[in-house]
């Protein structure tokens, strides 16, 4: 997964107390994001139509030679979830014996223990679903769709027990949308952003109604593997 690029912020310092406080928050965010990058551990804010409020999950890359990508999970395979950023650290620590051990996540927790946690990115599946319902296939929708499928793919590949879900990734409509994203959005923008912004790229011709049904099915399968959160809906 390659969607945790962190942007630096540049603001002038001001001596007024309210602005000093604001600057402190910015400094915290910068430092926290730097440590997320250093330990390849990121917080995802997750929005779904199946949850009344956003929840938080953790994506990380391990420190093995293969540097495989994972979603923080329990030993029984369930995905770790938290209702708030405030409880996230405390919950990981209280459940550490039940969670799959990760040296990167442990070091990340240790080195950010005095800091306020901040999400690195948001996966807004509600917006994607609403846009697909309206047959809207703009860059943001296709990119958000592809980001989630990539996240699901990471979950599949982090444990052999999840391999039965591979058939969902291999679905013709899912593959067609992903292929379009990389061929007409991701790589052209990566290689030449200015040219990409002026480019009248071909439209994605696809049955959005069927794509939506398949996408919702994958979301349900992903969320069925989440640790249940009480009092969230």
C-alpha positions as CSV (number, residue, x, y, z in Angstrom):
1,X,0.0,0.0,0.0
2,X,1.5,3.4,-1.0
3,X,-0.9,6.0,0.2
4,X,0.6,7.4,3.3
5,X,2.7,10.3,1.9
6,X,3.0,12.9,4.5
7,X,2.9,16.6,3.8
8,X,5.0,19.0,5.7
9,X,3.4,22.2,7.0
10,X,5.2,25.6,7.1
11,X,3.7,28.3,9.3
12,X,5.2,31.4,10.8
13,X,5.7,31.4,14.5
14,X,3.7,33.9,16.6
15,X,4.2,34.9,20.2
16,X,0.5,35.2,21.1
17,X,-0.5,32.4,23.5
18,X,-3.4,30.9,21.5
19,X,-1.1,30.6,18.4
20,X,1.7,29.2,20.5
21,X,-0.7,26.4,21.5
22,X,-1.7,25.9,17.9
23,X,1.9,25.7,16.9
24,X,2.5,23.0,19.6
25,X,-0.3,20.9,18.1
26,X,1.3,21.3,14.6
27,X,4.7,20.3,16.0
28,X,3.1,17.2,17.6
29,X,1.4,16.2,14.4
30,X,4.7,16.6,12.4
31,X,6.7,14.6,14.9
32,X,4.0,11.9,15.1
33,X,3.8,11.6,11.3
34,X,7.6,11.4,11.1
35,X,7.6,8.5,13.6
36,X,4.8,6.8,11.7
37,X,7.0,6.9,8.6
38,X,10.1,5.8,10.5
39,X,8.3,2.7,11.9
40,X,6.1,2.1,8.9
41,X,3.0,2.1,11.1
42,X,0.0,4.2,10.3
43,X,-3.5,4.9,11.7
44,X,-6.4,4.6,9.3
45,X,-9.7,6.4,10.1
46,X,-12.3,4.1,8.7
47,X,-15.8,5.3,7.6
48,X,-18.4,2.8,6.5
49,X,-22.1,2.8,6.1
50,X,-22.2,-0.2,8.4
51,X,-20.9,1.9,11.3
52,X,-22.6,4.9,12.8
53,X,-19.3,6.5,13.7
54,X,-15.7,6.3,12.3
55,X,-13.4,3.6,13.8
56,X,-9.7,3.3,13.7
57,X,-7.4,0.5,12.5
58,X,-3.6,0.2,12.1
59,X,-1.7,-0.7,9.0
60,X,2.0,-1.5,9.2
61,X,5.0,-3.0,7.3
62,X,7.0,-5.6,9.2
63,X,10.8,-5.5,9.6
64,X,11.5,-8.9,7.9
65,X,13.5,-9.2,4.7
66,X,10.2,-9.3,2.7
67,X,8.8,-6.2,4.5
68,X,5.3,-7.5,4.1
69,X,2.3,-5.3,4.8
70,X,-0.3,-6.0,7.5
71,X,-3.3,-4.8,9.3
72,X,-2.9,-5.1,13.1
73,X,-4.9,-8.2,14.0
74,X,-5.5,-10.5,16.9
75,X,-4.0,-14.0,16.9
76,X,-7.4,-15.4,16.0
77,X,-7.3,-13.4,12.8
78,X,-9.7,-10.6,13.8
79,X,-8.7,-7.1,12.8
80,X,-7.9,-4.8,15.7
81,X,-10.3,-1.8,15.9
82,X,-10.7,1.2,18.2
83,X,-13.6,3.5,18.7
84,X,-11.4,6.6,19.3
85,X,-7.8,7.7,18.9
86,X,-7.7,8.4,22.7
87,X,-8.4,4.7,23.5
88,X,-6.3,3.3,20.7
89,X,-2.9,3.2,22.5
90,X,-4.5,1.9,25.8
91,X,-6.4,-0.8,24.0
92,X,-3.3,-2.1,22.1
93,X,-1.4,-2.3,25.4
94,X,-4.2,-4.0,27.2
95,X,-4.6,-6.6,24.4
96,X,-1.0,-7.0,23.5
97,X,-0.9,-10.7,24.6
98,X,-3.8,-11.4,22.2
99,X,-2.4,-9.4,19.3
100,X,0.0,-10.6,16.7
101,X,3.4,-9.3,17.7
102,X,5.0,-6.6,15.6
103,X,8.4,-5.1,16.4
104,X,7.6,-2.0,14.3
105,X,4.3,-1.4,16.1
106,X,5.9,-1.9,19.5
107,X,8.7,0.6,18.8
108,X,6.1,3.0,17.3
109,X,4.1,2.8,20.5
110,X,7.2,3.3,22.7
111,X,8.5,6.3,20.8
112,X,5.1,8.1,20.6
113,X,3.9,7.4,24.1
114,X,4.0,11.1,25.2
115,X,2.3,12.3,22.0
116,X,-1.2,12.8,20.8
117,X,-2.2,10.2,18.1
118,X,-3.3,11.5,14.7
119,X,-4.7,9.5,11.8
120,X,-2.5,9.3,8.7
121,X,-5.4,8.9,6.2
122,X,-9.1,8.3,6.0
123,X,-10.9,5.5,4.1
124,X,-14.3,7.0,3.4
125,X,-16.3,4.1,2.0
126,X,-19.5,6.0,2.4
127,X,-18.5,8.5,-0.2
128,X,-17.3,5.8,-2.6
129,X,-20.6,3.9,-2.3
130,X,-22.7,7.1,-2.7
131,X,-20.7,8.1,-5.8
132,X,-21.0,4.6,-7.4
133,X,-24.8,4.8,-6.8
134,X,-24.8,8.1,-8.8
135,X,-22.5,6.6,-11.5
136,X,-19.7,9.0,-10.5
137,X,-16.3,7.7,-11.5
138,X,-14.1,10.7,-10.9
139,X,-10.4,10.4,-9.9
140,X,-11.1,10.6,-6.2
141,X,-13.8,7.9,-6.3
142,X,-11.6,5.4,-8.3
143,X,-8.6,6.1,-6.1
144,X,-10.5,5.6,-2.9
145,X,-12.0,2.4,-4.3
146,X,-8.6,1.2,-5.2
147,X,-7.1,2.1,-1.9
148,X,-9.6,0.0,0.0
149,X,-9.2,-3.0,-2.4
150,X,-5.4,-2.7,-1.7
151,X,-6.1,-2.7,2.0
152,X,-8.3,-5.8,1.6
153,X,-5.5,-7.4,-0.5
154,X,-3.0,-6.8,2.4
155,X,-5.3,-8.5,4.8
156,X,-5.7,-11.5,2.5
157,X,-1.9,-11.9,2.1
158,X,-1.0,-11.4,5.7
159,X,-2.3,-14.9,6.7
160,X,-2.8,-18.1,4.7
161,X,-6.2,-18.5,6.5
162,X,-7.4,-15.5,4.5
163,X,-6.6,-16.9,1.1
164,X,-10.2,-18.0,0.4
165,X,-10.9,-14.3,0.0
166,X,-8.6,-14.0,-3.0
167,X,-11.4,-14.8,-5.4
168,X,-13.0,-11.5,-4.5
169,X,-9.9,-9.6,-5.6
170,X,-9.8,-11.6,-8.8
171,X,-13.3,-10.6,-9.7
172,X,-13.4,-9.3,-13.3
173,X,-15.0,-5.9,-12.4
174,X,-12.6,-5.4,-9.5
175,X,-9.6,-6.2,-11.6
176,X,-10.8,-3.9,-14.4
177,X,-11.2,-1.0,-12.1
178,X,-7.8,-1.5,-10.5
179,X,-6.2,-1.9,-13.9
180,X,-7.8,1.3,-15.0
181,X,-6.6,3.1,-11.9
182,X,-3.0,2.1,-12.3
183,X,-2.9,2.6,-16.0
184,X,-4.7,5.9,-16.3
185,X,-4.4,7.6,-12.9
186,X,-1.6,6.3,-10.6
187,X,1.3,5.9,-12.9
188,X,0.6,8.8,-15.3
189,X,0.2,11.1,-12.3
190,X,3.3,9.7,-10.6
191,X,5.5,10.0,-13.8
192,X,4.3,13.5,-14.8
193,X,1.8,15.3,-12.6
194,X,1.6,18.5,-14.7
195,X,0.9,16.5,-17.9
196,X,-1.6,14.3,-16.0
197,X,-3.6,17.3,-14.9
198,X,-4.0,18.5,-18.5
199,X,-4.7,15.0,-19.9
200,X,-8.1,14.2,-21.1
201,X,-7.9,10.5,-20.0
202,X,-10.3,7.8,-21.3
203,X,-13.3,7.2,-19.2
204,X,-13.8,4.0,-17.2
205,X,-16.5,2.1,-19.0
206,X,-18.0,-0.3,-16.5
207,X,-21.3,-1.5,-15.1
208,X,-21.3,0.6,-11.9
209,X,-24.4,-1.1,-10.5
210,X,-22.7,-4.5,-10.6
211,X,-19.4,-3.0,-9.4
212,X,-21.2,-1.4,-6.4
213,X,-22.7,-4.7,-5.4
214,X,-19.4,-6.4,-5.6
215,X,-17.7,-3.6,-3.7
216,X,-20.3,-3.8,-0.9
217,X,-19.9,-7.5,-0.7
218,X,-16.1,-7.1,-0.2
219,X,-16.6,-4.5,2.5
220,X,-18.9,-6.9,4.4
221,X,-16.4,-9.7,4.2
222,X,-13.6,-7.3,5.4
223,X,-15.8,-6.1,8.3
224,X,-16.9,-9.6,9.2
225,X,-13.2,-10.1,10.1
226,X,-13.1,-7.0,12.4
227,X,-13.1,-7.3,16.1
228,X,-16.6,-6.3,17.1
229,X,-17.0,-2.9,18.8
230,X,-19.8,-2.4,21.2
231,X,-21.9,0.8,21.4
232,X,-20.7,2.0,18.0
233,X,-23.9,1.8,16.1
